[in-house]
Amino acid sequence: MQRSQHNDVSITTEKTGFYRGFNLAVAAIPKVFIVALILWVGASPERAGEQLLSMQNWSISSFGGWYIYVTAFFTVTCVALAIWPRTGAVVLGRVGDTPEFSMFTWLSMMFGAGIGIGMLTYSTAEPIFHFAANPDTIRGISTPLDADNVRNAYKWALLHYGLTPWACYGVIGISLGYLSYARGLPLTIRSGLQPLFGSAMSGWAGNLVDIAAILATLIGLGVTIGYGVSQFASGIFNISGLQWIVDDAGKPTLVAQVVGLAVIVSASCVSAMSGLQRGIKWLSNINMGLSIFLILFFVLFGASAFALKSFGFAIWDYLLALPSMSTTVWNSPETEVGAALRDWQGAWNIFYWAWWIAFAPFVGLFLARVSKGRTVREYVLGAMIIPSLICLTWFTFIGATAIDLELKGIAQGAIVNADISAQLFTTINLMLSPEMAVALSVVVVTLLLTFLITSADSGILIINTLASGGDQSQKRGIHVVIWGLIFALLVGVLLAAGGMDALRSAMIIGALPFSLVMALMTVSMIKALVFDRQE
C-alpha cells in the first residue's frame, strides 16, 4: 500500500491487485452495503417497500425541521460568501490558474449534471401540481385550478428549484474547489472537513465520510435516473404507441423501465470511461443545444404572453416569500389544515431537500472538478443564480403552457390527471398536431437520453474519484462496469419493490446522515475562507 500526502490529509491506496490505486475501505464497503440492500429488497420486494415507507415516515416526522433549517443555512452561507468582497474574489485554485472550460461548456456541464433530468420531468409537473394544490390553497388564500392560484403555484415551484437547492451543491463545490485546488487537498468529500478536524480525516473518520458520500450519491442518483427512465418510457410510448410500455393507468410498466435502465447504464459506462474532456463534455454541449431549441419552441408556439407575465411575477413573489418559505416548519396535526400542511411539506419540501442533499456529493464534487480557476463569486453566479433563472424559464414557458391549456378548458384535466412521467407529452399532444407532437417528442426523448447518460456517467466518474482518494484519472473499465451493474441492480429492485415510492423512501432515509456531513462542511468552509485566510 502507499499513502498519498496532501497537506495534512493522507489517504491510503492499494499499490497492487484489483483495487490498485483505490482506498480499499471506501471502494469495497459501499458495495457490501448496496449488495446487502439489493438482496434484502429482492428477497421480499413488497415487504421491503412497506418497511422503507415506514422508515421514511419516521425520518420525516423526526427530522423534517432539520432539513428545513439546514438548507436555509446553506443558502445564506453561499450568498454571503459571494457578496462579501474578501471571500467573493477568492479563486478556486492557485495564483494564475485559469478556467479549464469555456463559459458555455461550464454552464452546460453544471446544468446537465445538476438538474437536466428534473427539468424535463418537472417543468410541466411542478407548476401543474402546485396549480392544483399548495400551502396557499390549503389555507384558503387562493383557489385550486383557478387563475388566482397561478402566482402562488410558481412561488412554491421556484422554492424547490431556486437558490436553496443549488446552495446544497454550492457548499460542496466551493469547499472542495478551494481546498483541493488552492490548498492541494485531495478531491474527496473528507477534504471539506479538514479545516475543522485536521489530520483526523486521514484515517477511518475520513473513510466513513467518503463512504457516506458514495452511498448518498447512489441513492440520490437512483431517484433521478428512476424518474428519467419513467419519462423516457412515456416518451417512447408517445412516439410509437407500443402498448407494453404503459399499463392501463398510463404509467410505465416495470419491463419498460428496466429496459430503459439497461440502455442508459450501458451508454453511461462507455461515456464515463472516455472521461470529462470527451464523452461528458460533448454530451453536455448537446444537452444545452437541445434545451435551448426546446425552450425556443415553446416561446414561439406556447402560451408566451402568459409565460412572460408569470416570469416577472414569479421572481418578485419568490424573493419576497423566500425567508418565510425557507424557515417555516408545519408540524401541528391537531387541525385538518395543520395536518394537510404537514403532509404537503413532507411530500414536497422535505422530499426535495433530501433529494438535493443526496445528489449533492456527486454534483458538488463534479462542479468543483469543472470549476477550477473560477472565483467564489463566479461560482455562485454560475452555479446558483443562473441555474435558478434557467429553471424558472423552463417552468414559465413549458409549465405556463400546460396551465394555460387547463385554464382555457382545452385540457379538461388531462394534464393534471396524467402520470408525472407523461404530463409533458400530454401537453405537447394538446398543443400540436399529431405529426408535430411526435416530432417534438423525438427531440424531448433524445434530450432526456443525453441528460440521463450525462448524469449516470458523471456519477460513476465521481464515485471512482471518491474511492481512489481524489485521483481524477481512475476510470479503469472494470470498476466503471462494476459500479454501473450495481447501480442498475439497485434501481431495478427498488422499482420492483414499490416503483418510485420505494426509491423516494430509500433516498430520504439515506440523505439524513450526509446532511450532517454537509452542515459540518459548511462550518469548515466558513473557517477556511474567512478566518484562516485572515491569518
Secondary structure, DSSP 8 states (H G I E B T S, - for coil): -EEEEETTEEEEEBSSSTTBTS-HHHHHHHHHHHHHHHHHHHH-HHHHHHHHHHHHHHHHHHHHHHHHHHHHHHHHHHHHHHHSHHHHT-BSSSTT---SS-HHHHHHHHHHHHTHHHHHHHHHHHHHHHHH--HHHHTTSS-TTSGGGHHHHHHHHHHHHSHHHHHHHHHHHHHHHHHHHTT---SSGGGGGHHHHGGGGGSHHHHHHHHHHHHHHHHHHHHHHHHHHHHHHHHHHHHH--GGGB-TTS-B-HHHHHHHHHHHHHHHHHHHHH-IIIIIHHHHHHHHHHHHHHHHHHHHHS-HHHHHHHHHHHHHHHHHHHHHHHH-----TTSHHHHHHHHHHIIIIIHHHHHHHHHHHHHHHHHHHH-TT-BHHHHHIIIIIHHHHHHHHHIIIIIHHHHHHHHTTSSTTTTTTS-TTTHHHHHHHHHS-HHHHHHHHHHHHHHHHHHHHHHHHHHHHHHHHHHTTT-TT---HHHHHHHHHHHHHHHHHHHHHHHHHHHHHHHHHHHHHHHHHHHHHHHHHHIIIIIIHH-
